[in-house]
Amino acid sequence: MKKILGLLLSLLFVLTVCSACNPNSPAERIEYVKYEQSTINFNDNHDLNLSSYSDSLYYINEWKQGYAAVGQSGDFFPDMADPIVIFDQGYYYAFGTRDTRVYQCFRSPNLTTWTRLNDAFVPESGSWSRSGLYAPDIQKIGDKWYLYYTATDTAFEGNRCQMGVAISDNVYGPYKQFVGVNANGEDITLDTPSFYGMRGHQVLDANVLQDGDKLYMYFSYDTKTGTAGSKFMEMSKDKYAAEIWAVELKDPVTWNLDTITPLCSPGYERYDSPTRTISWEVQSKVEGPGYGILEGPFVIKRDGKYILTYSANLYTHDCYAIGYAVSDRPLGPFVKPNDGYMSNMLLGVPGEQGTYIANRYKGFTKGTGHAGIFQLSSGEYMFAYHAHFNREAWGDTAPDNWRALALDYIYFDGDGMPYTNGPTYSLQSKPTCLSGYSDIIHNAKIRAEGEYAEYLYDNYTNRAYKTAEVAREANFQAGTRSIEIKFGAPVTVKAINIFNSYDFERYIDSIDQIDFGNGFGIVNAQFNRRYVKEDFIFPHSAFNIELTNEVVTDRIVITVTCDRDFSLGEIEVIGKTN
């Protein structure tokens, strides 16, 4: 009897002492069972090569030398610039700038394994677009598929970039260049660009928005190529820039130049702003001081707002990045959020070439640009964008001058403004429609022995360079601290992602244990050191903890011991509600 009583007292002592407590707030103490060793199998994915993660649960923006032969498949993202991803009949199709003589097409059932199909578009003999094909946009309008494209090697005077359109019965092609009479009564032949009203001016990177029964085209116009005294030069905000313009279409192959409207100019908050106040958009300083570049527009309409994304700076530079502007109307005026801290930058590396902050991103992800937004069947939105294939430096020859397809989620805050937690270079959860699981933490109540527990499930992680913004992280004092995730009913858990602090001074290397209750627990989960470089931690990187077998529970307790104050950015519980 004394032995049993002694065991009970010992257990009570363990439960009390091992409650990761905040001595200043005894009421906050969280009880848990202490495990000497794991009682269930798990993979914390901490090996530097990430050799054993489940690609049914996770993906990563990591690329290798691309494959080219038709019919070949690969479990990585292909080298591809200016990407757009389209979902159709159970498959994802990726198009972009790759072989500039044709448009290649890749197909994937899961956004991980890509198979190259037959070329989607090959210019016919006698076409105005001989080669130099860039930046495709794919739209299904009615029962036809339309490929809007830019050609740089053209068969008419000036050899300026111009835009064309090709048509197919299938998303994957083959596409044939539009010929015939357009809605203006003009005869469009093989040697005539479909959109030739700005012939002699450099126009590129078309994106088409379907807005009810109306169509709008967004594109980049290089104002320095214009003719002095021309209508378009007179409309330009800056006579030495590449700007984002828009025009209403009469039908999928005809624009109405009477509606042409300039929308955004590099560095200006609004098109009619008197001075430049957004400095990150003009960091490249190519072709002389003051020359700015905006290109790669993409527009979505969501909850009555028109959200325009675009790329700023030169695509070969580290500071090539994605920004956004918002309007209540398709032709503007568009306004860029501007709080002085790059608030309208969605993806990118801050700082000019060679600066301290830019150098910290060496080996991470840079040159992020030309994004296409797509929505998954499970409702999530994703960005398809490109980044520099060589993470250290842009080169003059392949593969150092390649760009690679990357994917990240795009979210919307309470005001409908977009944001991302990228660019990421770490394991990320696959969309619900592909994995069969979702983040169920929002069905739980969260309690933490620290401050700002609400930031653990606000779907936001800070970026290291935005030092003036509020750090939306949960903060903990040095010692042993716990976090309780309590569900109202049992749920099925397959994985947990615990996102580290964005601040190198506050990140942690290990997690003591995770108690799932009922004798199920794991011990000593390790953070992957590939996400740490000198004094810099990769943004939105996590302990990615996969359970070999699902666990059913209604309560999870995460416990961490650290000899200094620390922070955590976010927690995802990947599973199913029962």
Secondary structure, DSSP 8 states (H G I E B T S, - for coil): -HHHHHHHHHHHHHHHHTS---TT-GGG-------SS-SS-EE---STT--S--TTTEE---B-S---STT-EESSB-B-EEEEEEEETTEEEEEEESSTTSB-EEEESSSSSEEE-S-SB---TT-SEEEEEEEEEEEEETTEEEEEEEEEEESSGGG--EEEEEEESSTT--BEE--EE-TTS-EE-TTS-SB-TTTTSEEEEEEEEEETTEEEEEEEEEGGGS-TT-HHHHH-S-TTEEEEEEEEEEETTEE-GGG-EEEE-TT-SSTT-SS---GGGG-S-TTSTT-EEEEEEEEEEETTEEEEEEEES-TTSTT-EEEEEEESSTT---B---SSS-TTEEE---S-TT-HHHHHTTTS----EEEEEEE-TTS-EEEEEEEESSSS---SSTTTT-EEEEEEEEEE-TTS-EEES-S--S-EE--HHHHS-EE-GGGEEEEESSB-GGGGGSS----TT-TTS---SEEE-SEEEEEEEEEEEEEEEEEEEEEE-SSGGG--SEEEEEEEETTEEEEEEE--GGGEETTEE-TT-EEEEEEEEEEEEEEEEEEEEESS-EEEEEEEEEEEE-
